[in-house]
Amino acid sequence: MSDQFVSDLVNAALMALIPVAIGAVGYLAKMVVAYLKAKTNAEAYAMIEKVAATVVASVEQTLASEEGQVKKDAAVALVQAEALKRGITLDVEQLENAVEAAVLRLRLESK
């Protein structure tokens, strides 16, 4: 009789642990996906920062006589076009931030 009790107890414990194990696997899968997304986004943004630096230097030379906003709009459009070619989608604020950071770096380097 005690063997049956132990067997029933082990079966009940296993049945209770299965949903917990499934939940843990699901949680780990979500964390891995979030990590990969963050890493991919960081790599994509680093690429955009490099593109922005190149574009800003080019716009500074080609549109030297234009106002700041005209240059910024041109740079944002060029960076966005290059990002789309590379399959990277960023919102306008992120693109503007990358361009402004590139402008700041260019100004600091030229001093």
C-alpha positions as CSV (number, residue, x, y, z in Angstrom):
1,M,0.0,0.0,0.0
2,S,2.8,2.4,0.7
3,D,4.3,1.7,-2.7
4,Q,1.1,2.7,-4.3
5,F,1.0,5.9,-2.2
6,V,4.6,6.8,-3.2
7,S,3.8,6.1,-6.8
8,D,0.7,8.3,-6.7
9,L,2.7,11.0,-4.9
10,V,5.5,11.0,-7.5
11,N,2.9,11.1,-10.4
12,A,1.1,14.0,-8.8
13,A,4.4,15.9,-8.3
14,L,5.4,15.3,-11.9
15,M,2.0,16.5,-13.1
16,A,2.3,19.6,-11.0
17,L,5.8,20.3,-12.3
18,I,5.0,20.0,-16.0
19,P,3.2,23.3,-16.3
20,V,5.9,25.0,-14.3
21,A,8.6,23.6,-16.6
22,I,6.6,24.6,-19.7
23,G,6.2,28.1,-18.3
24,A,10.0,28.3,-17.5
25,V,10.9,27.3,-21.0
26,G,8.5,29.9,-22.5
27,Y,10.0,32.6,-20.3
28,L,13.5,31.6,-21.3
29,A,12.5,31.7,-24.9
30,K,11.1,35.2,-24.5
31,M,14.3,36.4,-22.8
32,V,16.4,34.9,-25.6
33,V,14.3,36.6,-28.2
34,A,14.5,39.9,-26.3
35,Y,18.2,39.6,-26.0
36,L,18.7,38.9,-29.7
37,K,16.4,41.8,-30.6
38,A,18.4,44.2,-28.4
39,K,21.7,43.0,-29.8
40,T,20.4,43.3,-33.4
41,N,19.1,46.7,-32.7
42,A,22.3,47.8,-31.1
43,E,24.3,46.5,-34.1
44,A,21.9,48.2,-36.5
45,Y,22.1,51.5,-34.7
46,A,25.9,51.3,-34.6
47,M,25.8,50.8,-38.4
48,I,23.5,53.8,-38.7
49,E,25.8,55.9,-36.6
50,K,28.7,55.1,-39.0
51,V,26.5,55.9,-42.0
52,A,25.3,59.2,-40.4
53,A,29.0,60.2,-39.8
54,T,29.8,59.7,-43.5
55,V,26.6,61.4,-44.7
56,V,27.1,64.4,-42.4
57,A,30.6,64.9,-43.6
58,S,29.4,64.7,-47.2
59,V,26.5,67.1,-46.6
60,E,28.8,69.6,-44.9
61,Q,30.9,69.7,-48.0
62,T,28.2,69.6,-50.7
63,L,25.7,71.9,-49.0
64,A,28.1,74.2,-47.2
65,S,26.2,77.4,-48.2
66,E,22.8,76.1,-47.0
67,E,21.2,76.7,-43.7
68,G,21.4,74.1,-40.9
69,Q,17.9,72.8,-41.2
70,V,18.3,72.2,-44.9
71,K,21.5,70.2,-44.2
72,K,19.8,68.3,-41.4
73,D,16.8,67.3,-43.5
74,A,19.1,66.2,-46.4
75,A,21.3,64.2,-44.0
76,V,18.3,62.5,-42.4
77,A,16.8,61.6,-45.8
78,L,20.1,60.1,-46.9
79,V,20.6,58.2,-43.7
80,Q,17.1,56.9,-43.9
81,A,17.6,55.8,-47.5
82,E,20.8,53.9,-46.6
83,A,19.1,52.3,-43.6
84,L,16.2,51.1,-45.7
85,K,18.7,49.6,-48.3
86,R,20.3,47.7,-45.4
87,G,16.9,46.5,-44.1
88,I,17.0,48.7,-41.0
89,T,13.9,50.5,-40.0
90,L,14.2,53.4,-37.6
91,D,11.8,56.2,-36.7
92,V,12.5,59.8,-37.6
93,E,13.6,60.7,-34.1
94,Q,16.2,57.9,-34.1
95,L,17.5,59.1,-37.5
96,E,17.7,62.7,-36.3
97,N,19.5,61.7,-33.2
98,A,22.1,59.8,-35.2
99,V,22.6,62.8,-37.5
100,E,22.8,65.2,-34.6
101,A,25.4,63.0,-32.9
102,A,27.4,62.8,-36.1
103,V,27.3,66.6,-36.4
104,L,28.5,67.0,-32.8
105,R,31.3,64.5,-33.3
106,L,32.3,66.3,-36.5
107,R,32.4,69.7,-34.7
108,L,34.5,68.3,-31.8
109,E,36.9,66.7,-34.2
110,S,37.4,69.9,-36.2
111,K,38.3,71.9,-33.1
